[in-house]
Amino acid sequence: MDAKVIWKNKMSFDGTSDSGFVVPLGTDPELGGDNDGFRPLELFAIGLGGCTGMDVVSILAKKKQKIHTFEVKVHVDKSTDHPKVFTKVEVEYIVSGEDIDRAAVERAVELSVTKYCPAQAMLSKSVPITHKITIK
């Protein structure tokens, strides 16, 4: 995989990768930006949520779980000093549907965490990640 960012102006960039999609990157006005795009570290959290979410939905479909809604929330604590790295991450899986089997969701999350999600594998080497499951 190859990725690149292209400077537009001030602190604004467009990011792209092999898929060809473009994502805007920006920052706050007090940091010289125009508040016109994702902060780079936000994309780490979104990538983690997307990676594990795709795993869990795929596994639950194979387990014949009838999902109506599914959401992954990623809460990140960061250090207050530079570089403001992640210090703690909590990933919450919120599932609703017909007769959702908690054990099936737990197993799907476990498989994502331990086997399938490269974002979790990479981030867990540098920051503790906890997991929470909410079934509505």
LUMGUVEX-311726 format. One line per field, with one value per atom (N, C-alpha, C, CB): residue number from 1; residue in three letters; atom name; x, y, z. Coordinates in steps of 0.05 Angstrom, whole numbers, plus 5000, padded with zeros to 4 digits. Each point is the difference from the previous one (the first is absolute). Glycine has a CB too. Layout:
N
seq	(NUM; ...) $
type	(ALA; ...) $
atom	(CA; ...) $
east	(X; ...) $
north	(Y; ...) $
up	(Z; ...) $
# end
This chain:
136
seq	(1; 1; 1; 1; 2; 2; 2; 2; 3; 3; 3; 3; 4; 4; 4; 4; 5; 5; 5; 5; 6; 6; 6; 6; 7; 7; 7; 7; 8; 8; 8; 8; 9; 9; 9; 9; 10; 10; 10; 10; 11; 11; 11; 11; 12; 12; 12; 12; 13; 13; 13; 13; 14; 14; 14; 14; 15; 15; 15; 15; 16; 16; 16; 16; 17; 17; 17; 17; 18; 18; 18; 18; 19; 19; 19; 19; 20; 20; 20; 20; 21; 21; 21; 21; 22; 22; 22; 22; 23; 23; 23; 23; 24; 24; 24; 24; 25; 25; 25; 25; 26; 26; 26; 26; 27; 27; 27; 27; 28; 28; 28; 28; 29; 29; 29; 29; 30; 30; 30; 30; 31; 31; 31; 31; 32; 32; 32; 32; 33; 33; 33; 33; 34; 34; 34; 34; 35; 35; 35; 35; 36; 36; 36; 36; 37; 37; 37; 37; 38; 38; 38; 38; 39; 39; 39; 39; 40; 40; 40; 40; 41; 41; 41; 41; 42; 42; 42; 42; 43; 43; 43; 43; 44; 44; 44; 44; 45; 45; 45; 45; 46; 46; 46; 46; 47; 47; 47; 47; 48; 48; 48; 48; 49; 49; 49; 49; 50; 50; 50; 50; 51; 51; 51; 51; 52; 52; 52; 52; 53; 53; 53; 53; 54; 54; 54; 54; 55; 55; 55; 55; 56; 56; 56; 56; 57; 57; 57; 57; 58; 58; 58; 58; 59; 59; 59; 59; 60; 60; 60; 60; 61; 61; 61; 61; 62; 62; 62; 62; 63; 63; 63; 63; 64; 64; 64; 64; 65; 65; 65; 65; 66; 66; 66; 66; 67; 67; 67; 67; 68; 68; 68; 68; 69; 69; 69; 69; 70; 70; 70; 70; 71; 71; 71; 71; 72; 72; 72; 72; 73; 73; 73; 73; 74; 74; 74; 74; 75; 75; 75; 75; 76; 76; 76; 76; 77; 77; 77; 77; 78; 78; 78; 78; 79; 79; 79; 79; 80; 80; 80; 80; 81; 81; 81; 81; 82; 82; 82; 82; 83; 83; 83; 83; 84; 84; 84; 84; 85; 85; 85; 85; 86; 86; 86; 86; 87; 87; 87; 87; 88; 88; 88; 88; 89; 89; 89; 89; 90; 90; 90; 90; 91; 91; 91; 91; 92; 92; 92; 92; 93; 93; 93; 93; 94; 94; 94; 94; 95; 95; 95; 95; 96; 96; 96; 96; 97; 97; 97; 97; 98; 98; 98; 98; 99; 99; 99; 99; 100; 100; 100; 100; 101; 101; 101; 101; 102; 102; 102; 102; 103; 103; 103; 103; 104; 104; 104; 104; 105; 105; 105; 105; 106; 106; 106; 106; 107; 107; 107; 107; 108; 108; 108; 108; 109; 109; 109; 109; 110; 110; 110; 110; 111; 111; 111; 111; 112; 112; 112; 112; 113; 113; 113; 113; 114; 114; 114; 114; 115; 115; 115; 115; 116; 116; 116; 116; 117; 117; 117; 117; 118; 118; 118; 118; 119; 119; 119; 119; 120; 120; 120; 120; 121; 121; 121; 121; 122; 122; 122; 122; 123; 123; 123; 123; 124; 124; 124; 124; 125; 125; 125; 125; 126; 126; 126; 126; 127; 127; 127; 127; 128; 128; 128; 128; 129; 129; 129; 129; 130; 130; 130; 130; 131; 131; 131; 131; 132; 132; 132; 132; 133; 133; 133; 133; 134; 134; 134; 134; 135; 135; 135; 135; 136; 136; 136; 136) $
type	(MET; MET; MET; MET; ASP; ASP; ASP; ASP; ALA; ALA; ALA; ALA; LYS; LYS; LYS; LYS; VAL; VAL; VAL; VAL; ILE; ILE; ILE; ILE; TRP; TRP; TRP; TRP; LYS; LYS; LYS; LYS; ASN; ASN; ASN; ASN; LYS; LYS; LYS; LYS; MET; MET; MET; MET; SER; SER; SER; SER; PHE; PHE; PHE; PHE; ASP; ASP; ASP; ASP; GLY; GLY; GLY; GLY; THR; THR; THR; THR; SER; SER; SER; SER; ASP; ASP; ASP; ASP; SER; SER; SER; SER; GLY; GLY; GLY; GLY; PHE; PHE; PHE; PHE; VAL; VAL; VAL; VAL; VAL; VAL; VAL; VAL; PRO; PRO; PRO; PRO; LEU; LEU; LEU; LEU; GLY; GLY; GLY; GLY; THR; THR; THR; THR; ASP; ASP; ASP; ASP; PRO; PRO; PRO; PRO; GLU; GLU; GLU; GLU; LEU; LEU; LEU; LEU; GLY; GLY; GLY; GLY; GLY; GLY; GLY; GLY; ASP; ASP; ASP; ASP; ASN; ASN; ASN; ASN; ASP; ASP; ASP; ASP; GLY; GLY; GLY; GLY; PHE; PHE; PHE; PHE; ARG; ARG; ARG; ARG; PRO; PRO; PRO; PRO; LEU; LEU; LEU; LEU; GLU; GLU; GLU; GLU; LEU; LEU; LEU; LEU; PHE; PHE; PHE; PHE; ALA; ALA; ALA; ALA; ILE; ILE; ILE; ILE; GLY; GLY; GLY; GLY; LEU; LEU; LEU; LEU; GLY; GLY; GLY; GLY; GLY; GLY; GLY; GLY; CYS; CYS; CYS; CYS; THR; THR; THR; THR; GLY; GLY; GLY; GLY; MET; MET; MET; MET; ASP; ASP; ASP; ASP; VAL; VAL; VAL; VAL; VAL; VAL; VAL; VAL; SER; SER; SER; SER; ILE; ILE; ILE; ILE; LEU; LEU; LEU; LEU; ALA; ALA; ALA; ALA; LYS; LYS; LYS; LYS; LYS; LYS; LYS; LYS; LYS; LYS; LYS; LYS; GLN; GLN; GLN; GLN; LYS; LYS; LYS; LYS; ILE; ILE; ILE; ILE; HIS; HIS; HIS; HIS; THR; THR; THR; THR; PHE; PHE; PHE; PHE; GLU; GLU; GLU; GLU; VAL; VAL; VAL; VAL; LYS; LYS; LYS; LYS; VAL; VAL; VAL; VAL; HIS; HIS; HIS; HIS; VAL; VAL; VAL; VAL; ASP; ASP; ASP; ASP; LYS; LYS; LYS; LYS; SER; SER; SER; SER; THR; THR; THR; THR; ASP; ASP; ASP; ASP; HIS; HIS; HIS; HIS; PRO; PRO; PRO; PRO; LYS; LYS; LYS; LYS; VAL; VAL; VAL; VAL; PHE; PHE; PHE; PHE; THR; THR; THR; THR; LYS; LYS; LYS; LYS; VAL; VAL; VAL; VAL; GLU; GLU; GLU; GLU; VAL; VAL; VAL; VAL; GLU; GLU; GLU; GLU; TYR; TYR; TYR; TYR; ILE; ILE; ILE; ILE; VAL; VAL; VAL; VAL; SER; SER; SER; SER; GLY; GLY; GLY; GLY; GLU; GLU; GLU; GLU; ASP; ASP; ASP; ASP; ILE; ILE; ILE; ILE; ASP; ASP; ASP; ASP; ARG; ARG; ARG; ARG; ALA; ALA; ALA; ALA; ALA; ALA; ALA; ALA; VAL; VAL; VAL; VAL; GLU; GLU; GLU; GLU; ARG; ARG; ARG; ARG; ALA; ALA; ALA; ALA; VAL; VAL; VAL; VAL; GLU; GLU; GLU; GLU; LEU; LEU; LEU; LEU; SER; SER; SER; SER; VAL; VAL; VAL; VAL; THR; THR; THR; THR; LYS; LYS; LYS; LYS; TYR; TYR; TYR; TYR; CYS; CYS; CYS; CYS; PRO; PRO; PRO; PRO; ALA; ALA; ALA; ALA; GLN; GLN; GLN; GLN; ALA; ALA; ALA; ALA; MET; MET; MET; MET; LEU; LEU; LEU; LEU; SER; SER; SER; SER; LYS; LYS; LYS; LYS; SER; SER; SER; SER; VAL; VAL; VAL; VAL; PRO; PRO; PRO; PRO; ILE; ILE; ILE; ILE; THR; THR; THR; THR; HIS; HIS; HIS; HIS; LYS; LYS; LYS; LYS; ILE; ILE; ILE; ILE; THR; THR; THR; THR; ILE; ILE; ILE; ILE; LYS; LYS; LYS; LYS) $
atom	(N; CA; C; CB; N; CA; C; CB; N; CA; C; CB; N; CA; C; CB; N; CA; C; CB; N; CA; C; CB; N; CA; C; CB; N; CA; C; CB; N; CA; C; CB; N; CA; C; CB; N; CA; C; CB; N; CA; C; CB; N; CA; C; CB; N; CA; C; CB; N; CA; C; CB; N; CA; C; CB; N; CA; C; CB; N; CA; C; CB; N; CA; C; CB; N; CA; C; CB; N; CA; C; CB; N; CA; C; CB; N; CA; C; CB; N; CA; C; CB; N; CA; C; CB; N; CA; C; CB; N; CA; C; CB; N; CA; C; CB; N; CA; C; CB; N; CA; C; CB; N; CA; C; CB; N; CA; C; CB; N; CA; C; CB; N; CA; C; CB; N; CA; C; CB; N; CA; C; CB; N; CA; C; CB; N; CA; C; CB; N; CA; C; CB; N; CA; C; CB; N; CA; C; CB; N; CA; C; CB; N; CA; C; CB; N; CA; C; CB; N; CA; C; CB; N; CA; C; CB; N; CA; C; CB; N; CA; C; CB; N; CA; C; CB; N; CA; C; CB; N; CA; C; CB; N; CA; C; CB; N; CA; C; CB; N; CA; C; CB; N; CA; C; CB; N; CA; C; CB; N; CA; C; CB; N; CA; C; CB; N; CA; C; CB; N; CA; C; CB; N; CA; C; CB; N; CA; C; CB; N; CA; C; CB; N; CA; C; CB; N; CA; C; CB; N; CA; C; CB; N; CA; C; CB; N; CA; C; CB; N; CA; C; CB; N; CA; C; CB; N; CA; C; CB; N; CA; C; CB; N; CA; C; CB; N; CA; C; CB; N; CA; C; CB; N; CA; C; CB; N; CA; C; CB; N; CA; C; CB; N; CA; C; CB; N; CA; C; CB; N; CA; C; CB; N; CA; C; CB; N; CA; C; CB; N; CA; C; CB; N; CA; C; CB; N; CA; C; CB; N; CA; C; CB; N; CA; C; CB; N; CA; C; CB; N; CA; C; CB; N; CA; C; CB; N; CA; C; CB; N; CA; C; CB; N; CA; C; CB; N; CA; C; CB; N; CA; C; CB; N; CA; C; CB; N; CA; C; CB; N; CA; C; CB; N; CA; C; CB; N; CA; C; CB; N; CA; C; CB; N; CA; C; CB; N; CA; C; CB; N; CA; C; CB; N; CA; C; CB; N; CA; C; CB; N; CA; C; CB; N; CA; C; CB; N; CA; C; CB; N; CA; C; CB; N; CA; C; CB; N; CA; C; CB; N; CA; C; CB; N; CA; C; CB; N; CA; C; CB; N; CA; C; CB; N; CA; C; CB; N; CA; C; CB; N; CA; C; CB; N; CA; C; CB; N; CA; C; CB; N; CA; C; CB; N; CA; C; CB; N; CA; C; CB; N; CA; C; CB; N; CA; C; CB; N; CA; C; CB; N; CA; C; CB; N; CA; C; CB; N; CA; C; CB; N; CA; C; CB; N; CA; C; CB; N; CA; C; CB; N; CA; C; CB; N; CA; C; CB) $
east	(5017; 4983; 5018; 4963; 5029; 5013; 4979; 5035; 4974; 4982; 5016; 4973; 5012; 5014; 4981; 5029; 4983; 4985; 5011; 4991; 4990; 5008; 4991; 4996; 5023; 4995; 4983; 5043; 4936; 4983; 5006; 4964; 5035; 5008; 5000; 4980; 5032; 5002; 5006; 4967; 5014; 5004; 4980; 5018; 4975; 4980; 5013; 4965; 5028; 5011; 4977; 5044; 4960; 4983; 5016; 4974; 5015; 5013; 4987; 5011; 5005; 4990; 5017; 4982; 5007; 5015; 4993; 5000; 5008; 4996; 4970; 5040; 4942; 4971; 4991; 4993; 5021; 4993; 4982; 5005; 4984; 4983; 5017; 4967; 5020; 5014; 4988; 5012; 5004; 4991; 5013; 4993; 4991; 5012; 5013; 4966; 5057; 5014; 5002; 5026; 4970; 5002; 5005; 4970; 5029; 5004; 4986; 5044; 4957; 4986; 5013; 4987; 4997; 5010; 5023; 4955; 5043; 5021; 5027; 4965; 5034; 5025; 5007; 4990; 4997; 5006; 4983; 5045; 4934; 4984; 4973; 5021; 4963; 4974; 4977; 5021; 4985; 4980; 4985; 4996; 5019; 4987; 5005; 5005; 5002; 5004; 5006; 5017; 4985; 5007; 5027; 4972; 5031; 5027; 5013; 4985; 5041; 5013; 4995; 5034; 4967; 4996; 4971; 5038; 4943; 4973; 4997; 4984; 5032; 4999; 5011; 5005; 5013; 5009; 4975; 5047; 4938; 4977; 4979; 5010; 4984; 4980; 5009; 4987; 5039; 5010; 4997; 5033; 4973; 4997; 4970; 5040; 4942; 4972; 4990; 4994; 5015; 4992; 5011; 4997; 5028; 5013; 4986; 5043; 4954; 4987; 4971; 5034; 4953; 4971; 4994; 4995; 5021; 4996; 5004; 5016; 5004; 5004; 4976; 5049; 4941; 4979; 4974; 5021; 4972; 4976; 5002; 4994; 5029; 5004; 4997; 5030; 4981; 4999; 4971; 5048; 4939; 4972; 4982; 5008; 4997; 4984; 5003; 5004; 5021; 5005; 4987; 5043; 4954; 4987; 4969; 5042; 4948; 4971; 4987; 5000; 5015; 4988; 4985; 5037; 4939; 4983; 5004; 4966; 5054; 5008; 4982; 5048; 4941; 4985; 5018; 4957; 5058; 5019; 5026; 4962; 5059; 5026; 5017; 4997; 5017; 5017; 5025; 4959; 5063; 5024; 5009; 5014; 4988; 5009; 5029; 4953; 5064; 5028; 5006; 5014; 4991; 5007; 5030; 4954; 5059; 5029; 5008; 5006; 5011; 5013; 5028; 4974; 5034; 5026; 5016; 4981; 5045; 5018; 4997; 5032; 4973; 4998; 5026; 4967; 5054; 5026; 5006; 5016; 5000; 5008; 5020; 4992; 5008; 4978; 4976; 5034; 4943; 4975; 4989; 4989; 5025; 4994; 4976; 5049; 4940; 4978; 5011; 4976; 5010; 5008; 4981; 5020; 4956; 4980; 4978; 5009; 4982; 4979; 4978; 5034; 4941; 4978; 4983; 4999; 4996; 4984; 4974; 5040; 4938; 4973; 4985; 4999; 4990; 4984; 4971; 5038; 4945; 4972; 4984; 5008; 4977; 4986; 4970; 5042; 4941; 4971; 4990; 4994; 4986; 4988; 4982; 5040; 4953; 4982; 5016; 4968; 5025; 5012; 5030; 4958; 5056; 5029; 5012; 4999; 5018; 5013; 5026; 4981; 5019; 5023; 5026; 4970; 5029; 5024; 5010; 4983; 4999; 5009; 5014; 4961; 5028; 5013; 5027; 4955; 5046; 5026; 5021; 4975; 5017; 5019; 5008; 4979; 5003; 5007; 5020; 4954; 5042; 5019; 5027; 4962; 5037; 5025; 5016; 4978; 5008; 5014; 5011; 4970; 5016; 5010; 5025; 4954; 5045; 5022; 5025; 4967; 5029; 5023; 5009; 4984; 4999; 5008; 4998; 4985; 4994; 4995; 5006; 4966; 5032; 5002; 5029; 4953; 5059; 5028; 5002; 5009; 4970; 5002; 5002; 4973; 5012; 5002; 5028; 4950; 5059; 5026; 5022; 4984; 5015; 5021; 4998; 5001; 4975; 4996; 5004; 4968; 5025; 5002; 5030; 4957; 5061; 5028; 5010; 5007; 4978; 5009; 4981; 5024; 4951; 4980; 4981; 5004; 4988; 4981; 4972; 5025; 4963; 4973; 4981; 5020; 4958; 4980; 4975; 5017; 4965; 4977; 4975; 5029; 4950; 4974; 4979; 5014; 4967; 4978; 4974; 5026; 4958; 4973; 4980; 5018; 4963; 4979; 4974; 5024; 4963; 4974; 4977; 5022) $
north	(4976; 5024; 5025; 4975; 5044; 5026; 5021; 4985; 5035; 5023; 5025; 4972; 5050; 5026; 5022; 4984; 5038; 5024; 5022; 4986; 5031; 5022; 5026; 4971; 5047; 5025; 5018; 4997; 5015; 5018; 5029; 4965; 5042; 5026; 5000; 5022; 4998; 5002; 4973; 5038; 4950; 4974; 4980; 5022; 4982; 4982; 4982; 5035; 4939; 4980; 4982; 5001; 4986; 4978; 4975; 5030; 4949; 4975; 4980; 5009; 4974; 4979; 4975; 5036; 4942; 4975; 4985; 4999; 4976; 4983; 4998; 4974; 5028; 4998; 5024; 4974; 5048; 5024; 5019; 4972; 5021; 5019; 5022; 4963; 5060; 5023; 5008; 5016; 4989; 5008; 5027; 4952; 5068; 5026; 4999; 5023; 4989; 5003; 5029; 4957; 5050; 5028; 5001; 5014; 5011; 5004; 5026; 4976; 5029; 5023; 5027; 4971; 5050; 5026; 5010; 5011; 4982; 5009; 4986; 5009; 4970; 4986; 5007; 4963; 5057; 5009; 4987; 5007; 4978; 4987; 5014; 4958; 5029; 5011; 4982; 5021; 4960; 4981; 4987; 5028; 4962; 4990; 4971; 5046; 4938; 4972; 4985; 5011; 4963; 4982; 5007; 4964; 5034; 5001; 4973; 5034; 4966; 4974; 4978; 5026; 4981; 4979; 4990; 5020; 4997; 4991; 4976; 5047; 4954; 4978; 4974; 5034; 4967; 4976; 4987; 5019; 4997; 4990; 4990; 5032; 4983; 4991; 4975; 5048; 4950; 4976; 4975; 5028; 4976; 4978; 4992; 5016; 5003; 4993; 4986; 5039; 4971; 4987; 4973; 5044; 4952; 4974; 4979; 5023; 4982; 4981; 4997; 5010; 5012; 4999; 4982; 5046; 4956; 4982; 4971; 5037; 4957; 4973; 4990; 5009; 5006; 4991; 4996; 5024; 4995; 4997; 4975; 5050; 4945; 4977; 4974; 5027; 4972; 4976; 4995; 5007; 5015; 4997; 4991; 5035; 4974; 4990; 4970; 5046; 4945; 4971; 4984; 5011; 5002; 4987; 5004; 5008; 5002; 5004; 5018; 4955; 5065; 5020; 5021; 4992; 5014; 5019; 5028; 4964; 5050; 5027; 5021; 4985; 5033; 5022; 5025; 4981; 5024; 5022; 4991; 5034; 4978; 4994; 5025; 4951; 5054; 5024; 4993; 5030; 4981; 4997; 5028; 4958; 5046; 5026; 4995; 5015; 5003; 4999; 5025; 4972; 5023; 5023; 4999; 5000; 5022; 5002; 5021; 4985; 5007; 5019; 5006; 4984; 5041; 5008; 5013; 5005; 4994; 5014; 5030; 4961; 5054; 5029; 5013; 4999; 4986; 5010; 4990; 5001; 5013; 4992; 4978; 5046; 4935; 4996; 4989; 4991; 5019; 4993; 4973; 5049; 4930; 4973; 4989; 4993; 4986; 4986; 4987; 4991; 5012; 4987; 4978; 5043; 4958; 4979; 5001; 5003; 4973; 4999; 4980; 5010; 4999; 4982; 4997; 5013; 4962; 4995; 4988; 4992; 5021; 4991; 4991; 5031; 4945; 4988; 5001; 4969; 5045; 5003; 4986; 5045; 4934; 4983; 5000; 4972; 5029; 4995; 4982; 5044; 4940; 4983; 4980; 5005; 4974; 4979; 4978; 5010; 4986; 4978; 4998; 4975; 5047; 5001; 4983; 5046; 4936; 4982; 5014; 4959; 5048; 5014; 4984; 5021; 4953; 4983; 5002; 4968; 5034; 5003; 5027; 4971; 5050; 5026; 5000; 5022; 4966; 4999; 4985; 5001; 4977; 4984; 5015; 4958; 5057; 5016; 5021; 4991; 5022; 5021; 4987; 5028; 4949; 4986; 4993; 4982; 5008; 4993; 5025; 4961; 5060; 5025; 5009; 5013; 4987; 5009; 4983; 5019; 4955; 4981; 4989; 4989; 5014; 4987; 5017; 4959; 5056; 5012; 5030; 4967; 5049; 5029; 5010; 5005; 5003; 5009; 5027; 4976; 5040; 5026; 4995; 5022; 4959; 4994; 4988; 4992; 4990; 4988; 5021; 4958; 5061; 5021; 5019; 4997; 5013; 5020; 4987; 5025; 4950; 4988; 4996; 4976; 5026; 4999; 5025; 4970; 5052; 5025; 5013; 5007; 4983; 5011; 4979; 5045; 4955; 4981; 5005; 4995; 4983; 5002; 4982; 5010; 5002; 4984; 4999; 5013; 4967; 4996; 4998; 4976; 5034; 5000; 4992; 5036; 4948; 4991; 5009; 4961; 5053; 5009; 4988; 5043; 4941; 4989; 5014; 4955; 5056; 5014; 4983; 5044) $
up	(5000; 5000; 5000; 5024; 4960; 5000; 5007; 4965; 5050; 5007; 4997; 5032; 4964; 4998; 5009; 4962; 5047; 5005; 4983; 5048; 4942; 4982; 5014; 4958; 5046; 5012; 4982; 5026; 4986; 4985; 5006; 5000; 5026; 5010; 5030; 4959; 5053; 5029; 5012; 5000; 5016; 5012; 4989; 5042; 4933; 4987; 4980; 5006; 4995; 4982; 4990; 5025; 4953; 4991; 5002; 4969; 5044; 5002; 4981; 5048; 4940; 4982; 5002; 4969; 5021; 5001; 4974; 5051; 4949; 4976; 4992; 5013; 5006; 4993; 4983; 5042; 4960; 4984; 5014; 4961; 5062; 5015; 5012; 5010; 4994; 5011; 5027; 4953; 5066; 5026; 5007; 5015; 4993; 5008; 5027; 4972; 5031; 5026; 5006; 4993; 5032; 5008; 5030; 4963; 5047; 5029; 5009; 4998; 5027; 5012; 4992; 5038; 4960; 4993; 5019; 4982; 5043; 5019; 4994; 5035; 4949; 4991; 4971; 5033; 4956; 4973; 4978; 5016; 4992; 4981; 4995; 5014; 4969; 4993; 5010; 4960; 5058; 5010; 4977; 5042; 4938; 4975; 4994; 4983; 5038; 4995; 5025; 4956; 5041; 5023; 5011; 4980; 5046; 5012; 4995; 5036; 4958; 4994; 5021; 4976; 5050; 5020; 5001; 5026; 4965; 4999; 4981; 5010; 4968; 4981; 5011; 4964; 5055; 5014; 5014; 5007; 5008; 5015; 4981; 5037; 4941; 4981; 4986; 4993; 5000; 4988; 5018; 4975; 5051; 5019; 5001; 5026; 4976; 5001; 4975; 5030; 4947; 4975; 4997; 4980; 5027; 4997; 5017; 4991; 5034; 5018; 4995; 5034; 4958; 4994; 4976; 5018; 4961; 4977; 5007; 4971; 5046; 5010; 5014; 5004; 5016; 5017; 4984; 5039; 4944; 4983; 4983; 5000; 4988; 4983; 5015; 4971; 5053; 5017; 5009; 5015; 4994; 5009; 4978; 5034; 4941; 4978; 4996; 4978; 5024; 4997; 5023; 4977; 5046; 5023; 4999; 5027; 4951; 4995; 5020; 4980; 5030; 5018; 4984; 5034; 4974; 4985; 5012; 4989; 5000; 5010; 4987; 5007; 5009; 4989; 4999; 5018; 5004; 5001; 5012; 5003; 4989; 5010; 5000; 4984; 5038; 5002; 5016; 4997; 4995; 5015; 5009; 4975; 5051; 5011; 5009; 5014; 4979; 5009; 5017; 4959; 5066; 5018; 5005; 5022; 4974; 5003; 5020; 4952; 5067; 5018; 4988; 5042; 4959; 4989; 5022; 4954; 5044; 5018; 4996; 5001; 5020; 4998; 4989; 5038; 4963; 4990; 4972; 5048; 4938; 4973; 5001; 4983; 4999; 4980; 5015; 4963; 5030; 5014; 4990; 5005; 5004; 4992; 5015; 4989; 5000; 5013; 5026; 4956; 5066; 5025; 5008; 5014; 4976; 5006; 4978; 5050; 4942; 4980; 5010; 4962; 5035; 5006; 4975; 5049; 4943; 4976; 5010; 4970; 5023; 5008; 4976; 5040; 4961; 4979; 5009; 4984; 5001; 5007; 4978; 5024; 4985; 4981; 5008; 4992; 4988; 5005; 4977; 5025; 4982; 4980; 5013; 4972; 5013; 5009; 5014; 4963; 5063; 5015; 4997; 4995; 5009; 4998; 5022; 4979; 5014; 5019; 5010; 4977; 5049; 5011; 4996; 5034; 4969; 4997; 4971; 5036; 4945; 4972; 4995; 4985; 5028; 4997; 5014; 4998; 5026; 5014; 4984; 5043; 4945; 4983; 4976; 5016; 4971; 4976; 5008; 4980; 5042; 5009; 5007; 5018; 4995; 5007; 4975; 5041; 4939; 4975; 4986; 4995; 5005; 4988; 5015; 4986; 5040; 5017; 4997; 5032; 4968; 5002; 4973; 5044; 4935; 4975; 4975; 5022; 4975; 4974; 4997; 4997; 5023; 4996; 5003; 5017; 4960; 5002; 5014; 4958; 5041; 5015; 5030; 4964; 5046; 5029; 5006; 5003; 4980; 5004; 5002; 4976; 5006; 5000; 5024; 4950; 5054; 5022; 5027; 4971; 5033; 5026; 5008; 4992; 4990; 5006; 5014; 4961; 5037; 5011; 5020; 4959; 5043; 5018; 5010; 4976; 5049; 5009; 4988; 5043; 4947; 4988; 5015; 4954; 5056; 5013; 4982; 5046; 4960; 4983; 5017; 4966; 5023; 5014; 4980; 5033; 4975; 4983; 5012; 4983; 5001; 5008; 4980; 5021; 4990; 4983; 5008; 4995; 4985; 5005; 4992; 4993) $
# end
